């Protein structure tokens, strides 16, 4: 007499193991995907923090340069060196072709050390002496030579800050009159 129950049982045990292996593979892939997403999110957060540090240091350099202009520290623009430039309008701004890593191309930040985030390289800045302009409401005709309202000197300050791990760079500009 043959026992049909035992032969049927041995065929089904292989299918259960196959289904279990497929489910294990799917769960493993889900776990690896979740771990990779976590790594990407950590990298994005680190990059954003790094960009913020660079922006804070560039802002500190920008404010320091503005203060130096208003107090009369930066006055020698004739030499077109050491971060102080008087660009010709026909040549355009020297900032577009400038090498920020050159020690003579830009001025180093000289403000309070507490304004720069800890662990961030010192920012640099450049000041351009732009052509003078008339103040709004002044008569700008050639026949009007009003010494009471001379043209206003305008400066463009460009500051560059670098993040803590030197992977992000932030450049800010402002106009000072």
N, CA, C and O atoms as a DFTB+ gen file, in Angstrom:
708 C
 N C O
     1  1       0.832      -1.165       0.000
     2  2       0.000       0.000       0.000
     3  2       0.891       1.247       0.000
     4  3       1.867       1.329       0.746
     5  1       0.539       2.202      -0.842
     6  2       1.342       3.421      -0.974
     7  2       0.756       4.541      -0.143
     8  3      -0.461       4.695      -0.044
     9  1       1.619       5.300       0.437
    10  2       1.174       6.442       1.226
    11  2       1.358       7.705       0.377
    12  3       2.482       8.174       0.198
    13  1       0.285       8.242      -0.132
    14  2       0.354       9.416      -1.003
    15  2       0.616      10.707      -0.207
    16  3       1.091      11.702      -0.755
    17  1       0.305      10.669       1.063
    18  2       0.492      11.855       1.897
    19  2       1.968      12.213       2.043
    20  3       2.311      13.393       1.966
    21  1       2.844      11.252       2.250
    22  2       4.255      11.513       2.455
    23  2       4.938      12.039       1.201
    24  3       5.813      12.898       1.311
    25  1       4.585      11.572       0.036
    26  2       5.220      12.062      -1.190
    27  2       4.754      13.475      -1.517
    28  3       5.532      14.260      -2.058
    29  1       3.531      13.816      -1.211
    30  2       3.018      15.152      -1.439
    31  2       3.680      16.158      -0.496
    32  3       3.934      17.297      -0.887
    33  1       3.955      15.753       0.719
    34  2       4.589      16.608       1.717
    35  2       6.021      16.988       1.317
    36  3       6.429      18.129       1.535
    37  1       6.755      16.104       0.766
    38  2       8.143      16.402       0.386
    39  2       8.208      17.365      -0.782
    40  3       9.183      18.110      -0.886
    41  1       7.234      17.390      -1.656
    42  2       7.230      18.335      -2.773
    43  2       6.944      19.758      -2.289
    44  3       7.492      20.709      -2.845
    45  1       6.111      19.925      -1.283
    46  2       5.725      21.243      -0.813
    47  2       6.804      21.911       0.044
    48  3       6.850      23.140       0.080
    49  1       7.638      21.199       0.706
    50  2       8.634      21.805       1.576
    51  2       9.656      22.629       0.793
    52  3      10.181      23.598       1.341
    53  1       9.954      22.303      -0.421
    54  2      10.867      23.083      -1.252
    55  2      10.261      24.412      -1.651
    56  3      10.981      25.404      -1.769
    57  1       8.949      24.457      -1.862
    58  2       8.263      25.686      -2.251
    59  2       8.252      26.673      -1.095
    60  3       8.427      27.874      -1.303
    61  1       8.047      26.177       0.123
    62  2       8.033      27.049       1.289
    63  2       9.404      27.698       1.475
    64  3       9.493      28.889       1.775
    65  1      10.447      26.935       1.302
    66  2      11.786      27.482       1.457
    67  2      12.083      28.522       0.360
    68  3      12.726      29.535       0.633
    69  1      11.624      28.279      -0.860
    70  2      11.826      29.220      -1.958
    71  2      11.100      30.540      -1.672
    72  3      11.680      31.608      -1.866
    73  1       9.858      30.486      -1.221
    74  2       9.086      31.681      -0.892
    75  2       9.745      32.437       0.262
    76  3       9.802      33.667       0.236
    77  1      10.234      31.736       1.254
    78  2      10.907      32.372       2.386
    79  2      12.174      33.088       1.932
    80  3      12.461      34.188       2.405
    81  1      12.933      32.489       1.028
    82  2      14.155      33.135       0.513
    83  2      13.819      34.388      -0.295
    84  3      14.532      35.388      -0.198
    85  1      12.764      34.354      -1.078
    86  2      12.359      35.530      -1.865
    87  2      11.946      36.663      -0.919
    88  3      12.334      37.813      -1.123
    89  1      11.157      36.339       0.116
    90  2      10.764      37.358       1.088
    91  2      11.973      37.926       1.826
    92  3      12.029      39.130       2.074
    93  1      12.919      37.101       2.173
    94  2      14.145      37.555       2.828
    95  2      14.937      38.479       1.916
    96  3      15.487      39.479       2.376
    97  1      15.001      38.160       0.643
    98  2      15.701      39.006      -0.321
    99  2      15.021      40.373      -0.431
   100  3      15.702      41.398      -0.461
   101  1      13.686      40.398      -0.493
   102  2      12.949      41.661      -0.589
   103  2      13.168      42.510       0.656
   104  3      13.387      43.716       0.549
   105  1      13.112      41.895       1.839
   106  2      13.340      42.637       3.077
   107  2      14.771      43.166       3.159
   108  3      14.999      44.269       3.654
   109  1      15.719      42.393       2.681
   110  2      17.118      42.855       2.676
   111  2      17.288      44.060       1.765
   112  3      17.978      45.014       2.123
   113  1      16.665      44.028       0.587
   114  2      16.748      45.162      -0.335
   115  2      16.104      46.411       0.266
   116  3      16.626      47.513       0.101
   117  1      14.998      46.251       0.947
   118  2      14.360      47.389       1.617
   119  2      15.267      47.968       2.708
   120  3      15.357      49.187       2.851
   121  1      15.923      47.126       3.458
   122  2      16.836      47.592       4.505
   123  2      18.028      48.336       3.941
   124  3      18.421      49.371       4.478
   125  1      18.614      47.821       2.857
   126  2      19.767      48.484       2.224
   127  2      19.337      49.835       1.653
   128  3      20.069      50.818       1.768
   129  1      18.162      49.887       1.043
   130  2      17.663      51.150       0.475
   131  2      17.441      52.185       1.572
   132  3      17.797      53.351       1.399
   133  1      16.867      51.781       2.683
   134  2      16.648      52.713       3.800
   135  2      17.970      53.227       4.352
   136  3      18.083      54.405       4.692
   137  1      18.964      52.364       4.444
   138  2      20.278      52.795       4.945
   139  2      20.932      53.778       3.984
   140  3      21.555      54.745       4.422
   141  1      20.802      53.547       2.686
   142  2      21.378      54.477       1.704
   143  2      20.690      55.835       1.760
   144  3      21.348      56.872       1.665
   145  1      19.376      55.833       1.913
   146  2      18.652      57.104       2.005
   147  2      19.098      57.890       3.229
   148  3      19.213      59.115       3.175
   149  1      19.346      57.198       4.321
   150  2      19.809      57.870       5.536
   151  2      21.175      58.513       5.302
   152  3      21.422      59.625       5.769
   153  1      22.054      57.830       4.592
   154  2      23.379      58.360       4.289
   155  2      23.277      59.603       3.410
   156  3      23.991      60.581       3.631
   157  1      22.399      59.570       2.422
   158  2      22.219      60.724       1.537
   159  2      21.671      61.911       2.317
   160  3      22.119      63.040       2.117
   161  1      20.715      61.675       3.195
   162  2      20.154      62.759       3.993
   163  2      21.193      63.360       4.933
   164  3      21.209      64.573       5.142
   165  1      22.049      62.536       5.496
   166  2      23.127      63.053       6.356
   167  2      24.090      63.914       5.557
   168  3      24.531      64.961       6.032
   169  1      24.417      63.482       4.353
   170  2      25.322      64.243       3.501
   171  2      24.694      65.584       3.108
   172  3      25.378      66.607       3.078
   173  1      23.398      65.575       2.810
   174  2      22.713      66.820       2.467
   175  2      22.708      67.787       3.641
   176  3      22.920      68.985       3.453
   177  1      22.473      67.293       4.832
   178  2      22.477      68.152       6.021
   179  2      23.871      68.713       6.285
   180  3      24.008      69.882       6.646
   181  1      24.895      67.901       6.110
   182  2      26.272      68.364       6.314
   183  2      26.623      69.440       5.281
   184  3      27.253      70.440       5.624
   185  1      26.222      69.243       4.023
   186  2      26.499      70.233       2.983
   187  2      25.779      71.549       3.257
   188  3      26.344      72.622       3.040
   189  1      24.550      71.475       3.726
   190  2      23.810      72.696       4.042
   191  2      24.459      73.438       5.210
   192  3      24.575      74.663       5.175
   193  1      24.875      72.718       6.228
   194  2      25.574      73.351       7.350
   195  2      26.879      73.990       6.908
   196  3      27.231      75.076       7.367
   197  1      27.593      73.319       6.019
   198  2      28.845      73.838       5.485
   199  2      28.600      75.116       4.675
   200  3      29.367      76.074       4.777
   201  1      27.539      75.129       3.879
   202  2      27.200      76.305       3.092
   203  2      26.831      77.477       4.008
   204  3      27.193      78.621       3.734
   205  1      26.120      77.187       5.081
   206  2      25.750      78.229       6.046
   207  2      26.989      78.851       6.704
   208  3      27.055      80.066       6.886
   209  1      27.965      78.016       7.056
   210  2      29.205      78.535       7.659
   211  2      29.949      79.440       6.686
   212  3      30.459      80.488       7.082
   213  1      30.016      79.046       5.418
   214  2      30.660      79.879       4.399
   215  2      29.934      81.195       4.204
   216  3      30.566      82.238       4.037
   217  1      28.608      81.153       4.224
   218  2      27.823      82.382       4.070
   219  2      28.015      83.312       5.260
   220  3      28.088      84.528       5.086
   221  1      28.098      82.757       6.469
   222  2      28.313      83.590       7.657
   223  2      29.682      84.260       7.609
   224  3      29.806      85.434       7.958
   225  1      30.705      83.533       7.185
   226  2      32.037      84.139       7.126
   227  2      32.115      85.184       6.019
   228  3      32.776      86.208       6.191
   229  1      31.451      84.945       4.880
   230  2      31.435      85.949       3.809
   231  2      30.696      87.202       4.267
   232  3      31.102      88.318       3.942
   233  1      29.619      87.024       5.016
   234  2      28.874      88.174       5.540
   235  2      29.732      88.988       6.511
   236  3      29.684      90.218       6.494
   237  1      30.514      88.316       7.354
   238  2      31.398      89.025       8.286
   239  2      32.449      89.828       7.518
   240  3      32.750      90.963       7.885
   241  1      33.008      89.248       6.458
   242  2      34.003      89.967       5.651
   243  2      33.373      91.155       4.944
   244  3      33.990      92.216       4.844
   245  1      32.156      90.988       4.454
   246  2      31.447      92.076       3.779
   247  2      31.228      93.252       4.725
   248  3      31.468      94.401       4.355
   249  1      30.780      92.972       5.928
   250  2      30.533      94.037       6.915
   251  2      31.839      94.693       7.354
   252  3      31.876      95.903       7.582
   253  1      32.910      93.911       7.474
   254  2      34.211      94.464       7.852
   255  2      34.733      95.414       6.769
   256  3      35.268      96.479       7.075
   257  1      34.573      95.018       5.499
   258  2      35.017      95.867       4.387
   259  2      34.197      97.148       4.325
   260  3      34.748      98.223       4.091
   261  1      32.884      97.047       4.532
   262  2      32.038      98.246       4.549
   263  2      32.474      99.202       5.650
   264  3      32.558     100.412       5.439
   265  1      32.748      98.653       6.815
   266  2      33.205      99.478       7.940
   267  2      34.545     100.138       7.616
   268  3      34.749     101.310       7.933
   269  1      35.456      99.397       6.990
   270  2      36.743      99.958       6.603
   271  2      36.608     101.078       5.586
   272  3      37.360     102.051       5.631
   273  1      35.655     100.950       4.669
   274  2      35.425     102.023       3.693
   275  2      34.866     103.272       4.369
   276  3      35.299     104.390       4.091
   277  1      33.919     103.069       5.242
   278  2      33.283     104.215       5.900
   279  2      34.216     104.928       6.876
   280  3      34.053     106.123       7.123
   281  1      35.186     104.215       7.428
   282  2      36.133     104.843       8.355
   283  2      37.402     105.326       7.656
   284  3      38.261     105.925       8.303
   285  1      37.542     105.081       6.350
   286  2      38.674     105.589       5.585
   287  2      39.920     104.722       5.613
   288  3      41.008     105.212       5.312
   289  1      39.794     103.452       5.963
   290  2      40.964     102.560       5.963
   291  2      41.390     102.229       4.541
   292  3      42.585     102.182       4.247
   293  1      40.434     102.003       3.665
   294  2      40.740     101.591       2.293
   295  2      40.611     102.797       1.374
   296  3      39.505     103.252       1.080
   297  1      41.770     103.319       0.917
   298  2      41.749     104.529       0.090
   299  2      42.610     104.429      -1.167
   300  3      42.392     105.204      -2.098
   301  1      43.572     103.516      -1.239
   302  2      44.504     103.465      -2.361
   303  2      44.008     102.490      -3.433
   304  3      44.352     101.308      -3.423
   305  1      43.190     103.010      -4.361
   306  2      42.651     102.170      -5.426
   307  2      43.429     102.325      -6.726
   308  3      43.156     101.608      -7.688
   309  1      44.383     103.237      -6.776
   310  2      45.103     103.527      -8.018
   311  2      45.989     102.366      -8.466
   312  3      46.192     102.181      -9.666
   313  1      46.512     101.591      -7.538
   314  2      47.432     100.525      -7.909
   315  2      46.777      99.284      -8.497
   316  3      47.456      98.453      -9.100
   317  1      45.463      99.149      -8.328
   318  2      44.732      97.969      -8.814
   319  2      45.349      96.661      -8.324
   320  3      45.438      95.691      -9.076
   321  1      45.768      96.642      -7.073
   322  2      46.333      95.428      -6.478
   323  2      45.849      95.283      -5.044
   324  3      45.174      96.158      -4.503
   325  1      46.202      94.179      -4.457
   326  2      45.928      93.916      -3.046
   327  2      44.453      94.086      -2.667
   328  3      44.140      94.554      -1.572
   329  1      43.567      93.709      -3.560
   330  2      42.149      93.726      -3.252
   331  2      41.460      95.055      -3.422
   332  3      40.248      95.142      -3.225
   333  1      42.196      96.106      -3.785
   334  2      41.610      97.425      -4.019
   335  2      41.750      97.759      -5.497
   336  3      42.866      97.899      -5.998
   337  1      40.634      97.886      -6.198
   338  2      40.656      98.050      -7.641
   339  2      39.841      99.259      -8.067
   340  3      38.839      99.603      -7.440
   341  1      40.291      99.908      -9.154
   342  2      39.543     100.976      -9.815
   343  2      39.385     100.533     -11.268
   344  3      40.134     100.991     -12.131
   345  1      38.433      99.658     -11.554
   346  2      38.345      99.065     -12.890
   347  2      37.915     100.058     -13.950
   348  3      37.121     100.962     -13.691
   349  1      38.451      99.878     -15.149
   350  2      38.007     100.655     -16.295
   351  2      36.710     100.029     -16.802
   352  3      36.589      98.805     -16.860
   353  1      35.762     100.852     -17.161
   354  2      34.474     100.314     -17.613
   355  2      34.628      99.457     -18.868
   356  3      33.887      98.492     -19.051
   357  1      35.586      99.801     -19.734
   358  2      35.760      99.040     -20.970
   359  2      36.296      97.633     -20.690
   360  3      36.002      96.707     -21.446
   361  1      37.073      97.458     -19.625
   362  2      37.635      96.145     -19.300
   363  2      36.704      95.286     -18.455
   364  3      36.889      94.073     -18.367
   365  1      35.724      95.895     -17.843
   366  2      34.817      95.152     -16.969
   367  2      35.429      94.952     -15.589
   368  3      36.488      95.492     -15.271
   369  1      34.748      94.179     -14.797
   370  2      35.182      93.948     -13.418
   371  2      36.312      92.923     -13.365
   372  3      36.260      91.908     -14.061
   373  1      37.340      93.180     -12.541
   374  2      38.419      92.186     -12.402
   375  2      37.973      90.959     -11.601
   376  3      38.678      89.951     -11.574
   377  1      36.828      91.038     -10.960
   378  2      36.350      89.936     -10.126
   379  2      36.049      88.697     -10.957
   380  3      36.238      87.576     -10.486
   381  1      35.585      88.885     -12.183
   382  2      35.179      87.741     -12.996
   383  2      36.347      86.817     -13.324
   384  3      36.143      85.614     -13.492
   385  1      37.556      87.345     -13.418
   386  2      38.726      86.545     -13.760
   387  2      39.685      86.350     -12.584
   388  3      40.780      85.815     -12.761
   389  1      39.289      86.775     -11.406
   390  2      40.205      86.800     -10.267
   391  2      40.451      85.407      -9.680
   392  3      39.550      84.571      -9.615
   393  1      41.693      85.187      -9.258
   394  2      42.070      83.958      -8.559
   395  2      42.015      84.253      -7.064
   396  3      42.896      84.926      -6.530
   397  1      40.979      83.749      -6.388
   398  2      40.790      84.037      -4.968
   399  2      41.872      83.411      -4.101
   400  3      42.058      83.828      -2.958
   401  1      42.589      82.419      -4.619
   402  2      43.632      81.784      -3.814
   403  2      44.938      82.574      -3.825
   404  3      45.831      82.298      -3.023
   405  1      45.062      83.546      -4.717
   406  2      46.269      84.375      -4.777
   407  2      46.320      85.304      -3.569
   408  3      45.326      85.965      -3.266
   409  1      47.465      85.370      -2.864
   410  2      47.545      86.219      -1.665
   411  2      47.480      87.713      -1.971
   412  3      47.154      88.498      -1.080
   413  1      47.780      88.131      -3.203
   414  2      47.770      89.563      -3.527
   415  2      46.502      89.986      -4.258
   416  3      46.325      91.177      -4.511
   417  1      45.626      89.071      -4.602
   418  2      44.419      89.430      -5.354
   419  2      43.309      89.947      -4.458
   420  3      42.511      90.781      -4.888
   421  1      43.239      89.474      -3.227
   422  2      42.150      89.859      -2.318
   423  2      42.711      90.213      -0.949
   424  3      43.836      89.853      -0.603
   425  1      41.905      90.922      -0.190
   426  2      42.283      91.287       1.176
   427  2      41.760      90.231       2.148
   428  3      40.635      89.755       1.996
   429  1      42.556      89.866       3.133
   430  2      42.054      88.919       4.136
   431  2      41.165      89.629       5.139
   432  3      41.298      90.831       5.368
   433  1      40.269      88.879       5.727
   434  2      39.374      89.415       6.751
   435  2      40.192      89.859       7.953
   436  3      41.058      89.125       8.428
   437  1      39.913      91.068       8.447
   438  2      40.662      91.590       9.584
   439  2      39.786      92.024      10.734
   440  3      40.228      92.758      11.617
   441  1      38.543      91.572      10.727
   442  2      37.623      91.966      11.788
   443  2      37.776      91.083      13.007
   444  3      38.740      90.324      13.116
   445  1      36.823      91.180      13.928
   446  2      36.901      90.366      15.155
   447  2      36.787      88.876      14.853
   448  3      35.971      88.450      14.036
   449  1      37.617      88.100      15.527
   450  2      37.633      86.650      15.289
   451  2      36.327      85.996      15.724
   452  3      35.981      84.920      15.235
   453  1      35.608      86.625      16.627
   454  2      34.346      86.042      17.090
   455  2      33.258      86.094      16.024
   456  3      32.252      85.395      16.143
   457  1      33.441      86.917      14.975
   458  2      32.438      87.016      13.916
   459  2      32.528      85.854      12.936
   460  3      31.587      85.601      12.183
   461  1      33.647      85.151      12.942
   462  2      33.846      84.013      12.036
   463  2      33.512      82.732      12.795
   464  3      33.983      82.543      13.916
   465  1      32.703      81.844      12.198
   466  2      32.403      80.578      12.874
   467  2      33.672      79.764      13.132
   468  3      34.619      79.824      12.348
   469  1      33.689      79.017      14.209
   470  2      34.852      78.208      14.577
   471  2      35.120      77.142      13.522
   472  3      34.199      76.485      13.037
   473  1      36.389      76.979      13.177
   474  2      36.796      75.954      12.224
   475  2      36.666      76.346      10.770
   476  3      36.890      75.515       9.889
   477  1      36.310      77.592      10.493
   478  2      36.123      78.054       9.125
   479  2      37.333      78.885       8.710
   480  3      37.787      79.723       9.489
   481  1      37.873      78.676       7.492
   482  2      38.990      79.507       7.037
   483  2      38.593      80.982       6.949
   484  3      37.427      81.306       6.726
   485  1      39.557      81.856       7.122
   486  2      39.283      83.304       7.078
   487  2      38.792      83.691       5.684
   488  3      39.378      83.286       4.680
   489  1      37.716      84.475       5.625
   490  2      37.203      84.905       4.316
   491  2      38.087      85.990       3.711
   492  3      38.958      86.551       4.377
   493  1      37.841      86.272       2.433
   494  2      38.591      87.303       1.710
   495  2      37.595      88.245       1.058
   496  3      36.432      87.900       0.854
   497  1      38.073      89.447       0.734
   498  2      37.189      90.390       0.055
   499  2      37.974      91.273      -0.889
   500  3      39.195      91.401      -0.788
   501  1      37.236      91.887      -1.820
   502  2      37.776      92.791      -2.821
   503  2      36.871      94.011      -2.852
   504  3      35.651      93.900      -2.740
   505  1      37.492      95.187      -3.006
   506  2      36.714      96.423      -3.098
   507  2      37.024      97.079      -4.441
   508  3      38.186      97.259      -4.806
   509  1      35.975      97.429      -5.163
   510  2      36.123      98.122      -6.442
   511  2      35.606      99.551      -6.296
   512  3      34.503      99.767      -5.794
   513  1      36.401     100.521      -6.734
   514  2      36.008     101.928      -6.736
   515  2      35.321     102.196      -8.073
   516  3      35.987     102.328      -9.099
   517  1      34.000     102.277      -8.062
   518  2      33.221     102.463      -9.284
   519  2      33.120     103.944      -9.620
   520  3      33.413     104.784      -8.769
   521  1      32.713     104.284     -10.837
   522  2      32.559     105.704     -11.202
   523  2      31.546     106.401     -10.300
   524  3      30.566     105.800      -9.861
   525  1      31.803     107.682     -10.032
   526  2      30.911     108.473      -9.172
   527  2      29.552     108.641      -9.833
   528  3      29.421     108.617     -11.057
   529  1      28.551     108.810      -8.987
   530  2      27.185     108.991      -9.478
   531  2      26.576     110.216      -8.818
   532  3      27.059     110.697      -7.793
   533  1      25.503     110.712      -9.429
   534  2      24.766     111.824      -8.836
   535  2      23.710     111.257      -7.897
   536  3      23.178     110.169      -8.119
   537  1      23.420     112.004      -6.856
   538  2      22.388     111.601      -5.908
   539  2      21.031     111.914      -6.515
   540  3      20.890     112.889      -7.253
   541  1      20.046     111.108      -6.216
   542  2      18.699     111.317      -6.747
   543  2      18.203     112.718      -6.425
   544  3      18.305     113.175      -5.286
   545  1      17.666     113.398      -7.434
   546  2      17.143     114.747      -7.237
   547  2      18.130     115.840      -7.583
   548  3      17.736     117.004      -7.667
   549  1      19.420     115.511      -7.790
   550  2      20.419     116.522      -8.145
   551  2      20.335     116.849      -9.631
   552  3      19.926     116.022     -10.446
   553  1      20.733     118.081      -9.962
   554  2      20.800     118.518     -11.353
   555  2      22.108     117.979     -11.933
   556  3      23.186     118.290     -11.426
   557  1      22.018     117.172     -12.995
   558  2      23.227     116.570     -13.568
   559  2      23.585     117.178     -14.917
   560  3      24.359     116.589     -15.672
   561  1      23.028     118.363     -15.236
   562  2      23.357     119.000     -16.509
   563  2      24.801     119.488     -16.477
   564  3      25.359     119.734     -15.408
   565  1      25.398     119.624     -17.654
   566  2      26.797     120.036     -17.776
   567  2      26.988     121.461     -17.276
   568  3      28.041     121.786     -16.726
   569  1      25.981     122.318     -17.462
   570  2      26.122     123.717     -17.054
   571  2      26.001     123.887     -15.552
   572  3      26.401     124.917     -15.010
   573  1      25.459     122.897     -14.877
   574  2      25.278     123.008     -13.427
   575  2      26.496     122.431     -12.711
   576  3      26.713     121.219     -12.722
   577  1      27.269     123.286     -12.104
   578  2      28.410     122.840     -11.316
   579  2      28.150     123.244      -9.874
   580  3      28.747     124.195      -9.370
   581  1      27.286     122.540      -9.236
   582  2      26.884     122.847      -7.874
   583  2      27.859     122.190      -6.900
   584  3      27.817     120.973      -6.719
   585  1      28.737     122.975      -6.269
   586  2      29.687     122.375      -5.325
   587  2      29.017     121.876      -4.046
   588  3      29.622     121.123      -3.283
   589  1      27.788     122.288      -3.812
   590  2      27.102     121.847      -2.597
   591  2      26.696     120.377      -2.674
   592  3      26.519     119.732      -1.640
   593  1      26.548     119.838      -3.886
   594  2      26.176     118.425      -4.032
   595  2      27.100     117.743      -5.039
   596  3      26.712     117.498      -6.182
   597  1      28.327     117.439      -4.608
   598  2      29.264     116.767      -5.519
   599  2      28.811     115.331      -5.766
   600  3      28.014     114.789      -5.000
   601  1      29.314     114.719      -6.829
   602  2      28.957     113.324      -7.098
   603  2      29.365     112.419      -5.933
   604  3      30.321     112.704      -5.211
   605  1      28.636     111.348      -5.769
   606  2      28.859     110.413      -4.670
   607  2      29.781     109.290      -5.153
   608  3      29.572     108.726      -6.227
   609  1      30.791     108.975      -4.359
   610  2      31.684     107.865      -4.682
   611  2      30.982     106.556      -4.341
   612  3      30.363     106.419      -3.286
   613  1      31.092     105.608      -5.247
   614  2      30.412     104.319      -5.086
   615  2      31.458     103.206      -5.097
   616  3      32.386     103.216      -5.905
   617  1      31.295     102.255      -4.194
   618  2      32.186     101.101      -4.109
   619  2      31.363      99.822      -4.199
   620  3      30.240      99.749      -3.700
   621  1      31.941      98.826      -4.838
   622  2      31.329      97.500      -4.846
   623  2      32.254      96.578      -4.055
   624  3      33.433      96.434      -4.380
   625  1      31.706      95.963      -3.024
   626  2      32.473      95.048      -2.175
   627  2      32.032      93.621      -2.497
   628  3      30.840      93.311      -2.487
   629  1      32.999      92.766      -2.780
   630  2      32.733      91.353      -3.040
   631  2      33.492      90.548      -2.001
   632  3      34.704      90.704      -1.854
   633  1      32.794      89.698      -1.290
   634  2      33.412      88.871      -0.242
   635  2      33.180      87.404      -0.558
   636  3      32.134      87.015      -1.077
   637  1      34.190      86.595      -0.229
   638  2      34.087      85.154      -0.448
   639  2      34.389      84.426       0.852
   640  3      35.429      84.645       1.472
   641  1      33.475      83.564       1.256
   642  2      33.651      82.731       2.435
   643  2      33.638      81.268       2.042
   644  3      32.956      80.871       1.097
   645  1      34.396      80.472       2.771
   646  2      34.510      79.043       2.485
   647  2      33.991      78.274       3.690
   648  3      34.192      78.683       4.833
   649  1      33.321      77.157       3.425
   650  2      32.799      76.325       4.504
   651  2      33.907      75.632       5.271
   652  3      35.080      75.727       4.909
   653  1      33.532      74.937       6.326
   654  2      34.509      74.325       7.235
   655  2      35.362      73.265       6.565
   656  3      36.535      73.126       6.909
   657  1      34.815      72.512       5.620
   658  2      35.624      71.461       4.983
   659  2      36.074      71.845       3.571
   660  3      36.469      70.980       2.790
   661  1      36.015      73.127       3.243
   662  2      36.497      73.684       1.971
   663  2      35.774      73.131       0.749
   664  3      36.315      73.198      -0.355
   665  1      34.576      72.591       0.906
   666  2      33.849      72.076      -0.253
   667  2      32.801      73.047      -0.768
   668  3      32.313      72.879      -1.886
   669  1      32.441      74.056       0.011
   670  2      31.455      75.031      -0.452
   671  2      32.033      76.434      -0.360
   672  3      32.767      76.766       0.571
   673  1      31.688      77.239      -1.336
   674  2      32.149      78.620      -1.397
   675  2      30.938      79.528      -1.566
   676  3      30.062      79.256      -2.387
   677  1      30.890      80.592      -0.799
   678  2      29.803      81.565      -0.906
   679  2      30.402      82.915      -1.249
   680  3      31.344      83.365      -0.596
   681  1      29.862      83.560      -2.267
   682  2      30.314      84.884      -2.687
   683  2      29.157      85.858      -2.529
   684  3      28.062      85.616      -3.035
   685  1      29.399      86.953      -1.831
   686  2      28.383      87.984      -1.616
   687  2      28.902      89.321      -2.133
   688  3      30.106      89.576      -2.109
   689  1      27.991      90.175      -2.602
   690  2      28.366      91.513      -3.059
   691  2      27.413      92.544      -2.487
   692  3      26.244      92.266      -2.220
   693  1      27.949      93.743      -2.307
   694  2      27.129      94.865      -1.866
   695  2      27.685      96.143      -2.485
   696  3      28.845      96.204      -2.891
   697  1      26.846      97.142      -2.547
   698  2      27.249      98.453      -3.039
   699  2      27.270      99.409      -1.846
   700  3      26.324      99.446      -1.060
   701  1      28.355     100.183      -1.715
   702  2      28.508     101.119      -0.601
   703  2      28.672     102.515      -1.198
   704  3      29.463     102.715      -2.120
   705  1      27.916     103.476      -0.665
   706  2      28.069     104.877      -1.099
   707  2      28.533     105.694       0.070
   708  3      28.729     106.902      -0.060
